[in-house]
């Protein structure tokens, strides 16, 4: 009697639970595993992109699997499905488990999907027995692996899909797709929709709906609902158009976007340390300088007031920088409460970098149109008196961290 094989998953929750179980079993027994890793900020784009790539890559790897039958007994079928895949693809959120709650927009997104944040593997779930010789990695939403994974797995990169500036690493990666789009999720859905159309079309309707919502979340957020002309590319437009057709008749794009925005802005309960950690990226330049950028969705004045003044905020930032071994600590803020604005604070944390803020201002002021912070409207009575620290309001509003970070790194690399 023939045994029916599982055709495909009917929910992303089934995939994530099965992938996590197979990962734990493979890692502890030194069997090969494939991780799909987003960037260290673990933002919505990295979160969604890692799941999208891992799921779609798993579907195309599945050997000789019928595409017409649904799952019968989910637990048994999911286990059997992963047992037939020699190297499963596992999404990984590049933060510890205890930092997941710092990102309420992720929880809002999963409320529209079949899984919860607890189903998503994080750095806390990596077993100590995981060895680089048995691990391959796909990078999504960045193209250079960063700490804490970098020291152990930098030689394990075999594929990349990203929308940031190409740092010219891992030239043998395949695929190696690095194109400027509003969202990395656009590149991933475009890649699998284009190159694996048969697999894509054979997915059940429930999965199409989940994939669509999962991918639409970062694309809409990163492009301001396709209204940020400087960020939107034709790929983003095509993907949103196709994904909306699959999201379900009851899906309300504008309400979905507004809900994500509201959730992302719900940061009043976070400590200053939590605000600095919530959306954070770090780099180490070739000259050894370590630079970290925290993005916060409130004005710098709001953050300083929450800290209890500029001195208290500076003390919090100093501790944060010391804990992470930073030479340069940067805070970029955005605020929509009284018209859109961007603020930028830079602190050179030691003798080598204390002149960095001034060097940055001297080299980019014309492009960034920096205006000294605070001004009379900011309501901050004490000015910055910390050596090596400067802050500005950034009049060039279209320059986000994605555009600013390469410039900051270029200046830091010359120190």
C-alpha positions in Angstrom: 0.0 0.0 0.0 1.4 3.4 -1.0 1.8 6.1 1.6 0.5 9.5 0.7 3.2 12.1 1.0 2.5 15.6 2.2 1.7 17.9 -0.7 2.6 21.2 1.0 1.9 23.2 4.1 -1.5 24.8 4.7 -0.1 27.4 7.0 3.2 29.1 7.8 2.8 28.0 11.4 3.1 24.4 10.3 6.3 25.3 8.5 7.9 27.2 11.3 7.2 24.6 13.9 8.4 21.8 11.7 11.5 23.8 10.7 12.4 24.5 14.3 12.0 20.8 15.3 14.2 19.7 12.4 16.8 22.4 13.1 17.1 21.3 16.7 17.5 17.7 15.7 20.0 18.4 12.9 22.1 20.8 15.0 22.5 18.4 17.9 23.4 15.5 15.6 25.8 17.5 13.5 23.7 17.1 10.4 23.8 20.0 7.8 21.5 22.9 8.3 20.8 26.0 6.2 20.0 29.3 8.0 18.2 32.3 6.5 19.4 35.3 8.4 18.1 38.8 8.4 20.2 41.8 9.6 20.9 42.5 13.2 18.2 45.2 13.6 15.7 42.4 13.1 13.3 44.9 11.6 10.1 44.1 9.8 11.8 43.6 6.5 14.4 41.2 7.9 11.7 39.3 9.9 9.4 38.8 6.9 12.2 38.2 4.4 13.9 35.5 6.4 10.6 33.6 6.7 9.6 34.1 3.0 13.0 32.9 1.7 13.2 29.9 4.1 9.6 28.8 3.3 9.8 29.2 -0.5 13.3 27.6 -0.6 12.0 24.7 1.4 9.1 24.2 -1.0 11.3 24.0 -4.1 13.8 21.6 -2.4 11.0 19.1 -1.5 11.7 15.9 -3.6 9.0 14.4 -5.7 6.2 15.8 -3.6 2.6 15.7 -5.0 1.2 19.2 -5.3 -2.5 18.3 -5.3 -3.2 16.8 -1.9 -3.7 18.7 1.4 -2.1 17.6 4.7 -3.9 14.8 6.4 -2.5 14.5 10.0 -0.4 17.7 10.3 2.1 16.6 12.9 3.0 13.3 11.2 3.0 14.9 7.7 5.1 17.9 8.7 7.7 15.6 10.2 7.7 13.3 7.2 8.0 16.3 4.9 11.2 17.6 6.6 12.6 14.1 6.8 12.7 14.0 3.0 14.7 17.3 2.8 18.5 16.7 3.3 19.3 20.3 4.3 16.2 22.3 5.6 16.1 26.0 5.4 15.5 27.7 8.8 14.6 31.4 9.2 16.5 33.1 12.1 15.8 36.4 13.8 19.2 38.0 14.6 18.3 39.1 18.1 18.0 37.3 21.5 14.5 36.0 22.4 14.1 38.7 25.2 14.4 41.5 22.6 11.5 40.3 20.4 8.9 42.2 22.4 10.7 45.5 21.6 9.1 45.3 18.2 5.3 45.6 18.5 4.9 45.9 14.8 6.0 42.3 14.5 3.3 41.2 16.9 0.7 43.2 14.9 1.8 41.5 11.7 1.6 38.0 13.2 -1.9 38.8 14.5 -2.9 38.7 10.8 -1.0 35.4 10.2 -1.2 31.8 11.5 1.9 31.9 13.8 3.1 33.8 16.8 6.5 35.4 17.5 7.3 32.4 19.8 7.3 30.2 16.7 10.2 32.2 15.1 13.8 31.0 15.9 16.1 33.6 17.4 19.8 33.8 18.5 18.7 32.3 21.8 17.7 29.1 20.1 21.1 28.4 18.5 22.5 25.3 20.1 26.1 25.6 21.2 26.8 22.4 19.2 26.1 24.1 15.9 29.3 24.0 13.9 30.2 26.1 10.9 31.3 23.1 8.8 27.7 21.9 8.9 26.0 25.2 8.4 25.3 27.2 5.3 23.7 30.7 5.4 21.5 32.9 3.1 21.7 36.5 4.0 18.5 38.6 3.4 18.2 42.3 4.0 22.0 42.7 4.4 25.0 41.5 2.5 27.7 41.2 5.1 27.2 39.0 8.2 27.6 40.9 11.5 28.4 39.9 15.1 27.5 37.8 17.0 27.3 35.3 14.1 30.2 36.7 12.0 33.1 35.4 14.0 31.8 31.8 13.6 30.0 31.7 10.3 31.5 34.3 7.9 32.7 31.4 5.7 29.3 29.8 5.5 27.5 32.4 3.3 26.2 30.7 0.1 23.5 33.0 -1.1 22.3 36.7 -0.7 19.2 38.7 -1.5 19.5 42.3 -0.4 18.5 45.9 -1.3 21.3 47.8 0.5 24.6 49.1 -0.9 26.7 46.2 -2.2 29.8 45.7 0.1 31.4 43.3 -2.5 31.7 40.3 -0.2 30.9 36.6 -0.9 31.3 36.9 -4.6 30.6 33.1 -5.1 27.2 33.3 -3.5 24.4 32.0 -5.7 22.0 33.6 -6.0 23.6 36.9 -5.3 20.9 39.4 -5.8 21.7 42.9 -4.5 19.4 45.6 -6.1 18.1 48.9 -4.7 14.4 48.4 -4.0 12.1 49.8 -1.3 12.1 46.4 0.5 14.1 43.2 0.4 10.8 41.3 0.5 10.0 42.7 -3.0 13.2 41.0 -4.3 12.4 37.7 -2.6 8.9 37.4 -3.9 10.0 38.6 -7.3 12.8 36.0 -7.4 10.6 33.0 -6.4 7.7 34.2 -8.5 9.9 34.6 -11.6 12.1 31.5 -11.3 9.9 29.0 -9.6 6.5 29.9 -11.0 5.2 26.3 -11.0 5.9 25.9 -7.3 4.5 29.3 -6.5 1.2 28.6 -8.4 0.7 25.2 -6.8 0.6 26.7 -3.2 -2.8 26.4 -1.6 -4.9 29.6 -1.3 -4.3 29.8 2.5 -0.6 30.0 2.0 -0.9 32.5 -0.8 -2.8 34.8 1.5 -0.3 34.5 4.3 2.7 35.0 2.0 1.0 38.1 0.6 0.4 39.7 4.0 3.8 38.7 5.3 5.5 40.3 2.2 3.2 43.3 2.0 4.0 44.4 5.5 7.6 45.5 5.0 7.1 46.7 1.4 4.3 49.0 2.5 6.2 50.2 5.6 9.5 50.8 3.8 7.8 52.7 1.0 5.2 54.7 3.1 2.4 52.7 1.4 4.1 53.3 -2.0 4.0 57.0 -1.5 7.7 57.6 -0.8 8.8 58.3 -4.4 12.5 58.2 -3.6 12.3 54.6 -2.3 9.7 53.0 -4.6 11.0 51.0 -7.5 9.1 49.2 -10.3 9.8 45.9 -8.6 8.0 47.1 -5.5 5.0 48.3 -7.5 4.7 45.0 -9.4 5.0 42.9 -6.2 2.5 44.9 -4.3 0.1 44.6 -7.3 0.5 40.9 -7.4 0.4 40.3 -3.7 -2.7 42.3 -3.2 -4.5 39.9 -5.6 -3.5 37.0 -3.3 -4.0 38.6 0.1 -7.8 37.8 0.2 -10.9 39.7 -0.7 -11.4 41.1 2.8 -7.9 42.4 3.0 -7.7 46.2 3.5 -4.4 47.6 2.4 -4.7 51.0 4.0 -6.0 49.7 7.3 -3.2 47.1 7.4 -0.6 49.8 6.8 -2.1 52.2 9.4 -2.1 49.4 12.0 1.5 48.6 11.4 2.4 52.2 11.7 0.6 52.6 14.9 2.2 49.5 16.4 5.7 50.6 15.3 5.2 53.9 17.0 4.0 52.4 20.3 7.3 52.8 22.1 6.3 54.9 25.1 6.7 51.9 27.5 10.3 51.2 26.5 13.3 52.3 28.5 16.1 54.4 26.9 18.1 51.2 26.6 15.1 49.5 25.0 14.8 52.4 22.5 18.5 52.1 21.6 18.2 48.3 21.1 14.9 48.2 19.3 16.2 49.0 15.8 20.0 48.8 15.9 22.7 48.1 13.4 26.5 47.8 13.9 29.5 47.7 11.6 33.3 47.2 12.1 35.3 49.1 9.5 38.6 47.8 8.0 40.5 50.2 10.2 38.9 48.6 13.3 36.5 51.4 14.1 33.2 50.0 15.4 30.1 52.1 14.6 26.5 51.5 15.8 23.3 53.2 14.7 20.0 53.2 16.7 16.9 54.3 14.9 14.0 55.7 17.0 10.6 56.7 15.8 10.3 59.8 18.0 12.1 63.1 18.0 15.4 63.5 19.7 13.8 66.0 22.1 11.2 63.4 23.1 14.0 60.8 23.8 16.0 63.3 25.8 13.0 64.4 27.8 12.1 60.7 28.5 15.6 60.2 29.8 15.3 63.1 32.2 17.6 65.5 30.4 20.6 65.5 28.1 23.0 64.5 30.9 20.9 61.4 31.8 20.5 60.5 28.1 24.3 60.9 27.5 25.0 58.6 30.5 22.6 55.9 29.0 24.2 56.2 25.6 27.7 55.9 27.1 26.7 52.7 28.9 25.1 51.4 25.7 28.2 52.1 23.7 30.5 50.6 26.3 28.5 47.4 26.5 28.8 47.0 22.7 32.4 48.1 22.4 31.5 51.1 20.1 33.9 53.7 19.0 31.1 55.8 17.5 27.5 55.8 18.7 24.8 57.3 16.5 21.1 57.9 17.1 18.8 58.7 14.2 15.2 59.7 14.9 12.1 60.3 12.9 8.9 62.0 14.0 5.6 62.7 12.4 3.8 64.4 15.3 4.2 67.9 14.0 5.2 67.3 10.4 7.9 64.9 9.4 11.4 65.6 10.8 14.7 63.8 11.2 17.2 64.3 14.0 20.8 62.9 14.1 23.1 62.6 17.1 26.7 61.4 16.8 29.1 60.7 19.6 32.7 59.8 19.1 33.3 57.7 22.3 37.1 57.8 22.6 40.2 59.8 21.8 40.4 58.3 18.3 36.8 59.2 17.3 36.0 62.3 19.3 36.5 64.4 16.2 34.2 62.2 14.1 31.0 64.3 14.5 32.8 67.4 13.4 34.4 65.7 10.4 31.0 64.3 9.4 29.4 67.7 9.6 32.2 69.3 7.6 32.1 66.7 4.8 28.3 66.3 4.3 26.6 69.4 5.6 25.7 70.6 2.1 24.0 67.3 1.2 22.3 66.6 4.5 21.5 70.3 5.3 22.3 69.9 9.0 20.8 72.4 11.4 22.1 72.5 15.0 20.0 70.8 17.6 18.3 71.8 19.9 16.6 74.9 18.6 14.0 77.1 20.4 11.1 74.9 19.4 12.7 71.7 20.8 12.0 72.6 24.4 15.4 71.3 25.6 17.0 73.7 28.0 20.4 72.2 28.4 22.7 72.0 25.4 25.1 69.1 24.7 28.3 69.5 26.7 29.8 66.0 26.1 33.1 66.0 24.3 32.8 64.4 20.9 29.0 64.6 20.8 27.0 66.7 18.3 23.3 66.7 17.2 21.4 68.2 14.3 18.0 68.4 12.7 18.4 66.9 9.2 16.6 69.1 6.6 17.2 66.5 3.9 14.2 64.4 4.9 14.5 61.8 2.1 17.9 60.5 3.5 17.1 57.6 5.8 19.5 55.3 7.6 19.8 53.2 4.5 21.3 56.3 2.7 23.1 57.8 5.7 24.8 54.7 7.0 27.2 54.3 4.0 28.3 58.0 4.3 28.9 57.6 8.1 30.9 54.5 7.5 32.9 56.1 4.7 34.0 58.9 7.1 34.6 56.4 9.9 36.8 54.3 7.7 39.2 57.2 7.1 39.9 57.8 10.8 
